[in-house]
Amino acid sequence: MSDDTSAECATCHEPLAESHVGSCPKCGATGKLWKLKLSADARVVASLRYLHERKYWKTHPVLLSIVLAIVLSSPFLGLVLAGWPGVTVGLVVSVAGFVAGLFAVTRVHHTREGGS
Ligand SMILES: [Zn+2]
């Protein structure tokens, strides 16, 4: 930013010294006009950022079918098998169902971020 000041007669616009006091040497008027010139430079900086999110459930049909088959067949295994063999088979089947269930339905959350 810079500035420039000057003075002149308010009536005839004769240039006057800024320190001039009294009447105009050209026309005799007493009004004094101050001129002030201002200039400035401005710089604007802008940026843009974005975040794209996508959330959904991803299902694996084969694994989901296995989990459903285990859930539906477990009560009938208990009907057929009894005692410790039933406990062992029930344990194996429930662990298999648990593992298949971990991958049968998955919550997916994608994010993409960018900007300039
Ligand atoms: Zn004047």
Residues whose N, C-alpha, C, O or C-beta is under 5 A from the ligand:
A	BS01	ZN	C9 T11 C12 H13 E14 C24 K26 C27 G28 A29
